[in-house]
Amino acid sequence: MEKRLYKSTSNRVLCGVCGGIGEYFNVDPTLIRLLWLVLLCGWGSGILFYIIAAVIIPESPGRF
């Protein structure tokens, strides 16, 4: 079975991007959110990456 990256429907704060990445890599989504915060505060690129990911990554097919 092929593993696919989707936005999380159960572990979301804004769009589910960090939750989906955490589920894909089997990592706590809080760590992904902290990394995003470091990118945002450190270089300012975190918000751009999040917006791009929110647009590109599809919703989970199990969502109603």
C-alpha positions in Angstrom: 0.0 0.0 0.0 1.3 3.4 -1.0 1.7 6.0 1.8 0.2 9.4 0.8 0.4 12.8 2.5 -2.9 14.4 3.4 -4.1 17.2 5.6 -5.2 15.8 9.0 -8.9 15.9 9.8 -8.6 14.8 13.4 -5.4 16.7 14.5 -5.8 20.1 13.1 -5.3 23.6 14.5 -5.6 25.8 11.3 -5.7 23.8 8.1 -4.4 20.4 9.3 -1.0 20.7 7.5 1.2 20.1 10.5 -1.1 17.3 11.8 -0.9 15.6 8.3 2.8 15.8 8.2 3.1 14.4 11.7 0.8 11.5 10.8 2.8 10.9 7.6 6.2 10.7 9.4 4.7 9.1 12.6 5.9 12.1 14.6 4.1 14.2 17.2 2.5 17.1 15.3 3.5 19.4 18.1 7.1 19.0 17.0 6.2 19.9 13.5 4.3 23.0 14.7 7.4 24.0 16.8 9.6 23.6 13.7 7.2 25.8 11.7 7.3 28.4 14.5 11.1 28.4 14.3 11.0 28.9 10.5 8.5 31.7 11.0 10.4 33.6 13.7 13.9 32.8 12.4 13.7 33.5 8.7 10.1 34.5 8.1 9.6 31.7 5.6 7.4 29.6 7.7 4.2 31.4 6.8 5.0 31.1 3.1 5.7 27.4 3.4 2.5 26.9 5.4 0.3 28.7 2.9 1.8 26.8 0.0 1.4 23.5 1.8 -2.2 24.3 2.7 -3.0 24.9 -0.9 -1.0 21.9 -2.4 -1.7 19.1 0.1 -5.1 17.5 -0.4 -7.7 16.9 2.2 -8.0 13.4 3.6 -10.3 11.3 1.5 -12.2 10.1 4.6 -13.4 13.6 5.3 -17.2 14.2 5.1 
